[in-house]
Amino acid sequence: MIICNARIFTASDETGVIECGYIETNGGIITDVGYMDNFSGSAESGDVIDASGLTVYPAFVDAHCHIGICENGLGFEGDDVNEATDPSTPHLRAVDAINAADLCFAEAARAGVGTVVTGVGSANPVGGSFLAMKTYGSSRIDKLIIKDPVSIKFALGENPKRVYNDRDETPVTRMATAAVIREQLMKARRYMEDLAEYERTKGTDDETSRPDLDMKCEALIPLLQRKIKAHFHCHRQDDMFTAIRIAKEFSIDYVLIHATDGHLIADELRDERAQCVIGPLLADRCKPEVINYNITNAAKLHKKGVEFAICTDHPETPIQYLPVTAGIAVRGGLSRDEAIRAVTITPARICGIDDRVGSIETGKDADLAAFRGEIFDITEKPEFVILGGKFVD
């Protein structure tokens, strides 16, 4: 497939915007990108699309949502987002709960949202895994996964307090929430040490016993090895600092999810080199910890040099409105180009999937969305969407 005469927002640091260019794809992969003046391909080599008057973007990436695990239009029967029976459940895998046939995946794909990072909710201090997946191509999730796991979800602040206060169980304070997280990470670290000691002494006179299998600790090994990140649900600034404190104690990579108070502590976040996923931006101040919600959050974080992505937190904001919520950040002072990057290459980079998605570059997945008008406009929809090299119906 060849797309010609397009304005191309590549989201690539090197290439930027190509005012009149072409994109070649083959087998679901981008094989060439460049200016029309340099085009040497043949129209006979495949389907040709004349994209004159259109701007082609990388398909959008939502770095934090609950699509498929909190199902469309269902109550308890389709709500698998929170296993609120145990405050520490790192061994729960999102892949076992996401319904890839959920109607919302089709709505996401038609809106140009090609990749989502989705998983468990924030009832438990230690919640379980998130994964990255495509929104189009199959109703079988195993065929859609890009990376599993992407992260382990932790939650600070009001949500665990509220859930377990109603049950009269630990944790009902922020202190206890942090303590639950620390205890589980300490257990996992000790478990790793015992495994290492067993491997070191195996077959010698000093051989130690292999530790009993612990699924919770097993799930945290990739995190402690820094192969995946901790995603900390946190709105209030004190909860954000607790997340940073815990991450430092255990030398783990982390992302601050929501970061509603980020604009109040942007200098601190910059100094810590913290990554944030902010949102939902199409929202109200629905609980005390979001009292400082402000649409200028993105602009102020960017001004201070803090890396961030924008998310919908679907179903809090329906996922098809991801580009619209980026437009709200523009209304709050963020530049148009940075807003686009916040729903394309930056979330891909934060979630460790930028080798596949997030920008229009040779070798990456052929996930593209073409618009005639402004992507932030609620009345606009894509002229066409291509995911995995195939047109979305």
C-alpha positions as CSV (number, residue, x, y, z in Angstrom):
1,M,0.0,0.0,0.0
2,I,1.2,3.5,-0.9
3,I,-0.2,6.7,0.6
4,C,0.8,9.7,-1.5
5,N,0.6,13.5,-1.3
6,A,-0.1,13.5,2.4
7,R,0.9,15.9,5.1
8,I,2.5,13.6,7.6
9,F,2.9,14.2,11.3
10,T,5.4,11.5,11.9
11,A,5.9,12.2,15.7
12,S,9.5,11.3,15.0
13,D,12.1,13.4,16.8
14,E,14.3,13.3,13.7
15,T,11.7,13.8,10.9
16,G,8.9,15.9,12.4
17,V,6.3,17.0,9.9
18,I,6.5,16.2,6.2
19,E,4.4,18.7,4.3
20,C,3.9,16.6,1.2
21,G,5.0,13.0,1.5
22,Y,4.4,9.4,1.1
23,I,4.1,6.3,3.2
24,E,4.7,2.8,1.9
25,T,3.5,-0.3,3.8
26,N,3.8,-4.0,3.3
27,G,2.6,-6.8,5.5
28,G,1.4,-4.5,8.2
29,I,4.7,-2.7,8.5
30,I,5.9,0.7,7.3
31,T,8.6,0.1,4.7
32,D,9.3,3.7,3.7
33,V,8.4,7.3,4.5
34,G,9.6,10.4,2.8
35,Y,9.0,13.5,0.7
36,M,7.1,13.2,-2.6
37,D,10.1,14.7,-4.3
38,N,12.1,11.7,-3.3
39,F,9.4,9.1,-4.1
40,S,10.8,6.3,-6.3
41,G,8.2,3.7,-5.8
42,S,5.8,2.4,-8.4
43,A,2.1,2.8,-8.3
44,E,1.9,-0.7,-9.7
45,S,3.4,-2.1,-6.5
46,G,0.2,-2.0,-4.6
47,D,-2.9,0.0,-3.6
48,V,-2.4,3.7,-4.0
49,I,-4.2,6.3,-1.9
50,D,-4.1,9.9,-2.9
51,A,-4.2,11.7,0.5
52,S,-4.1,15.2,-0.9
53,G,-5.6,17.6,1.7
54,L,-5.2,15.1,4.5
55,T,-2.9,14.9,7.4
56,V,-1.8,11.4,8.4
57,Y,-0.9,10.8,12.1
58,P,0.4,7.8,13.9
59,A,-2.6,5.9,15.3
60,F,-3.2,7.2,18.8
61,V,-2.0,5.4,21.9
62,D,-3.9,5.5,25.3
63,A,-1.3,4.8,28.1
64,H,-3.9,4.2,30.8
65,C,-7.4,2.8,30.6
66,H,-9.6,-0.1,31.5
67,I,-11.1,-1.0,28.2
68,G,-12.3,-4.6,27.9
69,I,-11.8,-5.3,31.6
70,C,-14.6,-2.9,32.6
71,E,-17.0,-3.9,29.8
72,N,-19.4,-1.7,27.9
73,G,-23.0,-1.5,29.2
74,L,-22.7,-4.2,31.8
75,G,-22.8,-4.1,35.6
76,F,-21.2,-6.7,37.9
77,E,-21.3,-9.3,35.2
78,G,-18.9,-7.5,33.0
79,D,-16.9,-5.6,35.6
80,D,-13.6,-7.5,36.2
81,V,-11.5,-4.5,37.0
82,N,-11.1,-4.8,40.8
83,E,-10.6,-8.0,42.8
84,A,-11.4,-6.2,46.0
85,T,-11.0,-9.2,48.3
86,D,-7.3,-8.9,49.1
87,P,-5.3,-5.6,49.2
88,S,-2.3,-7.2,47.5
89,T,-2.9,-9.0,44.2
90,P,0.2,-8.5,42.0
91,H,-0.3,-12.0,40.4
92,L,-3.6,-11.0,38.7
93,R,-3.1,-10.7,34.9
94,A,-5.2,-8.4,32.8
95,V,-5.0,-10.8,29.9
96,D,-7.3,-13.2,31.8
97,A,-10.1,-10.6,32.2
98,I,-10.1,-8.4,29.1
99,N,-12.9,-9.1,26.6
100,A,-11.4,-8.2,23.2
101,A,-14.9,-8.5,21.6
102,D,-16.1,-5.5,23.7
103,L,-17.9,-3.0,21.5
104,C,-15.6,-0.2,22.7
105,F,-12.6,-1.6,20.9
106,A,-14.3,-1.1,17.6
107,E,-15.2,2.5,18.6
108,A,-11.6,3.1,19.6
109,A,-10.3,1.8,16.3
110,R,-12.7,3.8,14.2
111,A,-11.6,6.9,16.1
112,G,-7.9,6.2,15.3
113,V,-6.9,4.8,18.7
114,G,-4.8,1.9,17.6
115,T,-3.1,0.8,20.9
116,V,-4.3,0.8,24.5
117,V,-2.6,0.0,27.7
118,T,-5.3,-1.5,29.9
119,G,-5.6,-3.4,33.1
120,V,-6.8,-3.5,36.7
121,G,-8.4,-0.8,38.7
122,S,-7.3,1.1,41.9
123,A,-9.2,-0.7,44.7
124,N,-6.1,-2.5,45.9
125,P,-2.7,-1.0,47.0
126,V,-1.1,-3.7,44.9
127,G,-3.4,-4.4,42.0
128,G,-2.0,-6.6,39.2
129,S,-0.7,-6.2,35.7
130,F,-1.4,-3.9,32.7
131,L,-0.8,-4.9,29.1
132,A,-0.5,-3.2,25.8
133,M,-2.7,-4.4,22.9
134,K,-4.1,-3.4,19.6
135,T,-7.7,-2.4,19.2
136,Y,-8.3,-4.1,15.9
137,G,-7.7,-7.3,14.1
138,S,-9.2,-10.1,16.2
139,S,-11.6,-10.9,19.0
140,R,-9.0,-13.1,20.6
141,I,-6.8,-11.0,22.9
142,D,-3.8,-13.3,22.5
143,K,-3.5,-12.1,18.9
144,L,-3.7,-8.4,19.8
145,I,-1.0,-8.2,22.6
146,I,2.0,-6.0,22.0
147,K,3.5,-6.4,25.4
148,D,2.4,-8.3,28.5
149,P,3.0,-7.2,31.1
150,V,3.7,-3.5,30.7
151,S,3.5,-2.7,34.4
152,I,2.3,-3.6,37.8
153,K,-0.4,-1.4,39.1
154,F,-0.2,0.2,42.6
155,A,-2.8,2.5,44.1
156,L,-2.4,5.3,46.6
157,G,-4.8,7.8,48.0
158,E,-8.6,7.6,48.4
159,N,-9.6,4.5,46.4
160,P,-8.0,1.8,48.6
161,K,-9.0,3.7,51.7
162,R,-12.6,3.9,50.6
163,V,-12.9,0.2,49.5
164,Y,-11.4,-1.3,52.6
165,N,-12.9,1.2,55.0
166,D,-16.3,0.0,53.8
167,R,-15.2,-3.6,54.7
168,D,-13.5,-2.5,58.0
169,E,-10.2,-4.1,56.8
170,T,-6.7,-2.9,56.3
171,P,-5.9,-0.5,54.7
172,V,-8.0,2.4,55.9
173,T,-5.2,5.0,56.0
174,R,-2.6,6.2,53.6
175,M,0.0,4.8,56.1
176,A,-1.4,1.3,55.8
177,T,-1.7,1.5,52.0
178,A,2.0,2.3,51.7
179,A,2.8,-0.4,54.3
180,V,0.9,-3.0,52.2
181,I,2.9,-2.1,49.2
182,R,6.2,-2.1,51.0
183,E,5.5,-5.5,52.7
184,Q,4.7,-7.1,49.3
185,L,7.8,-5.7,47.7
186,M,10.0,-6.7,50.6
187,K,8.6,-10.3,50.4
188,A,9.3,-10.4,46.7
189,R,12.8,-9.1,47.2
190,R,13.5,-11.7,49.8
191,Y,12.0,-14.4,47.6
192,M,14.4,-13.3,44.8
193,E,17.3,-13.5,47.2
194,D,16.3,-17.0,48.3
195,L,15.9,-18.1,44.7
196,A,19.4,-16.8,43.9
197,E,20.9,-18.5,46.9
198,Y,19.3,-21.8,45.9
199,E,20.7,-21.5,42.4
200,R,24.1,-20.5,43.8
201,T,24.4,-23.5,46.1
202,K,22.5,-26.1,44.0
203,G,24.5,-29.3,43.8
204,T,27.0,-28.3,46.5
205,D,27.3,-29.4,50.1
206,D,25.8,-26.1,51.1
207,E,22.7,-26.5,49.0
208,T,19.7,-24.6,50.3
209,S,16.1,-25.4,49.8
210,R,14.3,-23.9,46.9
211,P,11.7,-21.5,48.3
212,D,8.1,-22.5,48.0
213,L,6.3,-21.1,45.0
214,D,4.8,-17.7,45.6
215,M,2.7,-16.4,42.7
216,K,2.6,-12.9,44.2
217,C,6.3,-12.7,44.5
218,E,6.9,-14.3,41.1
219,A,4.8,-11.6,39.5
220,L,6.9,-8.8,41.0
221,I,10.3,-10.3,39.9
222,P,10.2,-8.4,36.5
223,L,9.5,-5.2,38.3
224,L,12.3,-5.6,40.8
225,Q,14.6,-6.5,37.9
226,R,13.5,-3.3,36.2
227,K,12.2,-5.1,33.1
228,I,8.8,-3.5,33.6
229,K,7.6,-0.4,35.5
230,A,5.4,0.3,38.5
231,H,2.3,2.4,37.6
232,F,1.2,4.3,40.7
233,H,-2.4,5.6,40.8
234,C,-2.0,8.9,42.5
235,H,-3.8,12.3,42.3
236,R,-2.7,14.3,45.3
237,Q,0.8,15.6,45.6
238,D,1.6,13.8,48.9
239,D,0.5,10.5,47.3
240,M,2.8,11.3,44.3
241,F,5.7,11.8,46.7
242,T,4.9,8.5,48.5
243,A,5.1,6.8,45.1
244,I,8.5,8.3,44.4
245,R,9.7,7.4,47.9
246,I,8.7,3.8,47.5
247,A,10.1,3.6,44.0
248,K,13.5,4.9,45.3
249,E,13.5,2.5,48.2
250,F,13.2,-0.5,46.0
251,S,15.1,0.9,43.0
252,I,12.2,0.4,40.6
253,D,11.2,2.3,37.5
254,Y,7.8,4.1,37.9
255,V,5.1,6.2,36.2
256,L,2.7,8.5,38.1
257,I,-0.8,7.8,36.8
258,H,-3.3,10.7,36.8
259,A,-0.8,13.1,38.6
260,T,-3.7,15.6,39.0
261,D,-1.6,17.8,41.3
262,G,1.4,17.6,39.0
263,H,1.2,21.3,38.1
264,L,1.7,22.2,41.8
265,I,4.9,20.3,42.1
266,A,6.3,20.4,38.6
267,D,9.8,21.5,39.7
268,E,10.0,18.5,42.0
269,L,8.8,16.1,39.3
270,R,11.4,17.5,36.9
271,D,14.2,17.1,39.4
272,E,13.1,13.5,40.0
273,R,12.8,12.8,36.2
274,A,9.3,11.5,36.9
275,Q,7.2,10.3,34.0
276,C,3.5,11.0,34.2
277,V,0.3,9.9,32.5
278,I,-2.3,12.6,33.1
279,G,-6.0,12.4,32.8
280,P,-8.9,12.0,32.3
281,L,-9.0,15.7,31.2
282,L,-12.7,15.5,30.2
283,A,-13.8,15.2,33.8
284,D,-15.1,16.9,36.9
285,R,-13.8,17.2,40.4
286,C,-15.6,14.1,41.5
287,K,-13.8,13.4,44.8
288,P,-11.7,15.4,47.3
289,E,-8.3,14.3,46.0
290,V,-8.9,15.9,42.6
291,I,-9.8,19.3,44.0
292,N,-6.8,20.8,42.2
293,Y,-7.8,19.4,38.8
294,N,-6.9,22.0,36.2
295,I,-6.7,21.8,32.4
296,T,-3.4,23.8,32.5
297,N,-1.7,20.7,34.1
298,A,-0.2,19.5,30.8
299,A,1.1,22.9,29.8
300,K,2.7,23.5,33.1
301,L,4.4,20.1,33.2
302,H,5.7,20.6,29.7
303,K,7.0,24.0,30.6
304,K,9.1,22.5,33.4
305,G,10.4,19.6,31.2
306,V,8.3,16.8,32.7
307,E,7.6,14.0,30.3
308,F,3.9,13.1,30.2
309,A,1.2,11.4,28.2
310,I,-2.5,12.0,28.1
311,C,-5.0,9.2,28.8
312,T,-8.8,8.7,28.9
313,D,-9.0,6.4,31.9
314,H,-11.8,4.7,29.9
315,P,-14.6,4.3,30.8
316,E,-14.2,7.5,32.8
317,T,-13.9,9.3,29.4
318,P,-15.0,7.1,26.4
319,I,-11.8,6.0,24.7
320,Q,-12.8,7.4,21.2
321,Y,-12.5,10.9,22.6
322,L,-8.7,10.6,23.4
323,P,-7.7,13.2,20.7
324,V,-10.5,15.5,22.0
325,T,-9.1,15.3,25.5
326,A,-5.7,16.3,24.1
327,G,-7.4,19.3,22.7
328,I,-8.5,20.3,26.2
329,A,-4.8,20.4,27.1
330,V,-4.3,22.7,24.2
331,R,-7.1,24.9,25.5
332,G,-5.1,24.9,28.8
333,G,-2.0,26.3,27.1
334,L,-0.2,23.2,25.7
335,S,1.1,23.5,22.1
336,R,-0.8,21.6,19.4
337,D,2.3,19.5,18.5
338,E,3.0,18.5,22.1
339,A,-0.6,17.5,22.5
340,I,-0.4,15.2,19.6
341,R,2.9,13.7,20.9
342,A,1.1,13.2,24.2
343,V,-1.3,10.7,22.6
344,T,1.2,9.1,20.2
345,I,5.0,8.7,20.7
346,T,5.2,9.8,24.3
347,P,2.8,7.2,25.7
348,A,4.4,4.6,23.5
349,R,7.8,5.6,25.0
350,I,6.6,5.7,28.6
351,C,5.1,2.2,28.2
352,G,8.1,0.7,26.4
353,I,6.3,-0.1,23.1
354,D,7.8,2.7,21.0
355,D,9.7,0.1,18.9
356,R,6.3,-0.8,17.4
357,V,3.9,2.1,17.6
358,G,3.6,5.8,18.3
359,S,5.3,7.3,15.3
360,I,5.4,7.0,11.5
361,E,8.9,5.5,10.9
362,T,10.3,2.7,8.8
363,G,10.0,-0.7,10.5
364,K,7.1,0.3,12.8
365,D,3.6,-1.1,12.6
366,A,1.4,0.4,9.9
367,D,-1.0,2.1,12.3
368,L,-2.2,5.4,10.8
369,A,-5.1,7.8,11.1
370,A,-5.9,10.4,8.4
371,F,-7.9,13.6,9.1
372,R,-9.0,16.4,6.9
373,G,-9.8,18.8,9.7
374,E,-8.5,19.3,13.3
375,I,-8.1,16.1,15.3
376,F,-9.0,18.0,18.5
377,D,-12.4,19.0,17.1
378,I,-15.3,17.0,18.6
379,T,-17.1,17.2,15.2
380,E,-14.2,15.7,13.3
381,K,-13.6,12.0,12.6
382,P,-10.9,10.3,10.5
383,E,-11.2,10.1,6.8
384,F,-9.6,6.7,7.1
385,V,-7.8,4.5,9.7
386,I,-5.3,1.8,8.9
387,L,-4.3,-0.6,11.7
388,G,-1.8,-3.3,11.0
389,G,-1.8,-2.3,7.3
390,K,-5.6,-2.9,7.0
391,F,-8.4,-0.4,6.7
392,V,-10.7,-0.2,9.7
393,D,-14.3,-0.7,8.7
